[in-house]
Amino acid sequence: MDGILAQYIAVALHGSAWLTSRGARPTLETSNSTFQYVSQVYFEDLTGDRVDAVGEWLEWLATAGATEINLSTLGDEDVPEGGPTRGRQRAAFVDDDPDVGLWILTAEGARLWRAEWRTRHHHPLATPPPNPRPWYVTYRESPAPMPRRRPVLDATRRVLIEAITIAIEFAREHAMQPWDTVLAQARDLNEAEQPQPPFYPDMAPSGGLSLERQRLLAMATGAHVFGGMGTWNDIAFADRPTQRTYEEVSDRLFAAVMRGFSSCVNAGTRSSDTTS
């Protein structure tokens, strides 16, 4: 599971919950597993003003009339093959992914916030010495059009299950252990009574999601098998037809996983919404 993506999800889910309840401000930067390797997080708006805590940023958003935080993935379209590097392969790199961000929704429109991850040696606000938390993350605001609405959760779930099943069959046919088992375990989370993501289990606030959304989040997390060396991406076949099938199966799975994340996060109280 991509830790940068996991942090986006955690900020969106915890942030939306706080905007609704206005209870104690979340302190994700000190308590959430998606921040475990982050020394400092900053939030910088269009004017250059900056705060260094998730709770303070949420106060900013509330003052500006924000009602919820959504996840943006690839322009809210199915994951394309555009560019020299496939979307699923970018999960292997720590960079400024232009395809992922946070939609901040207000009555007037939306703003997009994107994260920039830098180590101490490459971040202008970082101070020595090095420590076990090497990352400095800056979320920056930019103007953006309103995002498209997400498909219904049940449709997204069915697409994800189908993509996982196809990947399992391909993995079994080509002896791609342990990926057949890993993906089968992810698919089983769709039936769990208390589904928990196998990674970053605190991405969602306790009691903050319906069982349907919990299952979708857990299943998508378990099926996000993309990264660098040693992951599903680190596979190649000498036989060209098999390689083409592998690419098709992989791209389909990645698209379904990313769509699952955005649909789960963005469902909010509108789980019956369909695409516009």
N, C-alpha and C positions, 0 to 999 in steps of 0.2 A: 504494500500500500504506500502510495506517494505521501510523504509527510507534509509537503507543502500543500497539497490538495486537502489533506486531513485537517490542516489548520484553517484553511478557508471554510471548510464545512463546520468546524467547531465554532468559529467566530460567528458564522451566519446563524447557526441553530441557537447558541447561547444568547447571541445578541438579539435575535427576534423574540426569544422568550422574555428577555428583560424589557424590551420595548413594550411588550404586552402587559407585563406584571408590574414593572417599576419597583421591584423589590430590592434586595441587596445587590449592589453592582458586582458583576462577575469579575473575578481576578484570574483570568485564564493564564496570564503570563507567569504566574507563580504556582498555579495548581493544576493546569491541564496538561495531559500527556503530549498534546500536539506542540507544546512550547518547551518540551523537556531539554532541547538543545539550543534554546534561544536565550541569549544574555539580555537582550533589550528589544522591545518592540516600539515603533514610533508610528504615529498617524499624522499625515501632513495634508492639509486641505489646499484648495486652489490658491489661497492667498499666501501660502507658505507658513501659516501658523501650525504649530506642532504640539501634540501631547504624547506622553510616553506610557500610557496605561489603557487597557481595553475599556475599563469602566469610564474613564474620562472621555474617551472617544464616543462611547455610547451616549453620554450626556450631551456632547456636541450634536449628535444625530437627533436626539430627542428634541433639543431646542430648535433644530432646523425642520422639525415636523416629520421626521422619519417614522414610518409605521412598521416596516419589516426589512429584513436583510435577506436577499436571495443570492443564490450561487449562479454565476455566469460561466458557461462552458461552451467555447467555440461558437459564439454568436447564437447560442440556443438552437443550433442545428445538429443533426447527426454528425459524428466526427468524420471529416473529410480526409482525403489523402494529400491535401494541398501542401506545396513546399517540398524541399528536398528531404525532409525528415518527417516521417509519419507521426501523428499525434501520440500514438502509444509509445513511440521510441523516445519522445521528449521526457517521459517519466524517468528516464535514466539520468537526466541532467538537472542540476540546480541552476536555473536561469530565470530570466524574466519572461515567463510564458505569456504571450499576448492573448492567449485563448481562454484564460481562466481569471476570474475576478469576483467581486462582490457587487451586486446591485443594491443600492440603498434606495428604497422606494419611499416617495413622499406623495402628498396630494398633488403637487405641481409637476412631478415627473420622476426622473431617476438620475443618480450619479453612480459612476463606476469607480471602485477602489481596487487597486492591484498591488500586490506585494512584491517587493524587491528584497531578495535574500543575499546578504554579503557576509563574508567572514571578517574578523577583526582587522585584517590587513587591507581590506578593500572597502571598508565602510568609514566615511568621514567622521561619524559621531562615535566610533568605537574607541575605547580606551584600554590600555594594557592592564594587567597581564593576561595571557591566554588562560582559559579555564575550560572545564568540561562542557560548557555551553558556548560553542564557537560562533553562533550565528547572530547577526543583527538584522532585524526585519523592519522594513519601512513600507507601510501602506500609504499609497498616494491617490488622491482624488483626481478624477478627470470627468469632463462632461460626457454624457452618453444618452442615446435614445432609449426610450422605454423598452424593456425586454419583452420577448414574446411569452405568452403563457405556456405552461407545461402541459403535457398530456396527462390523462388520468393515471393515477397510481397503478390501477389494476392492469392497464394496457402496458405500462412500462415494465411491470413485474413479469408479465407473460413474455415480452420480448427478451428480457434478461435471462429468464429460465431457458428459453429456446437457444439463445446464444451460448449459454453455459453448457447445455446438453450437447450441442454440436461440437464444442471444444473438447468435452470429455470423450466423446466418441473418436474424435481425431487423435487425441492423446493416447487412447487405448490401442487404436489401430497401429500407431507408430511408436509404441513402447516409450512414451514420454513421461515416465514416472519421475517424481511423484505428482505431476500436475493433474492427472486424472483423479487422484484421491483428493487433492487440494480443492479442485473445482467441485467435486461431488459433495464435499463437506460444506462448501459455500452454498450450493443449491439446497442442501438439507435445511439451511437456516430459514428458508421460506416456510417451513412447517413448525418452527420452534415456538414454544409458548413464551419463552423468555429469551428472545434472540439478542445476542450481543456480538458486536463486531469483533473479529479475531485480532484486530489491531486497533489501537486508539479507542478503547471502549467508552471513553468519556467524551467523544465527539458531540453527543447529544446530552442535554441536561436531563437529570433523572426525572422520569415521569413526563417529559416534555413532548413525546411523540406517541401517536397511536400505534397499536400493534402492527398495523399494515406498514406504516412508515419505518418502524423499528426493523421489521423483517427485510424491507427493501434496502435499508442502510447496511444492515449486517451482511446481506447477500452480496451487495455490490462491493463492499470492503473485502470480503473473502475472495471475490472473483477478480479483484484488481491485482493481477499477477505480473504486471508490467514494470520493468525497471531496467537495470543494467546487467552486469555479469551474474550468471546463476539464476536469472529469472526466465519467464516464458519467452521474453524477447531474445534471450541468448541461445537461440536455436536456429539451425539452418539445415537444409536438405540438399544433397547433391543432385537429386532428381528434380528437374524443373517443374513438372506438373505438381509434384508433391509440395514443392516450395510455394508455388502459386496458391495452392489450396490452403497451406499454412498461413499465408499472408491474408487471404480472404477470411479465414476463420478468426484470426487474431484481430483484424480490423473490426469485424462484426462484434466480437466480444468486447473490445475496448469501447466501441460506440455505445453498446448496451449498458456497460458499466457506468460510463460517464453520464449517460441519459438517466440512469437510475439514481445517481447521486443528485443531479440537479432537480429531478422530479420530486425526490424525497424531501430535499431541503426546501424547495419552493412551494410545496403543497400548502403549507400553512393551514388556514381554515378553509381553503378552497380546493379540497381534494377531489371535487367533482368537476373541476375545470377541464376543458379540452383545449387542444391547440387552436390558436386563432389563425 
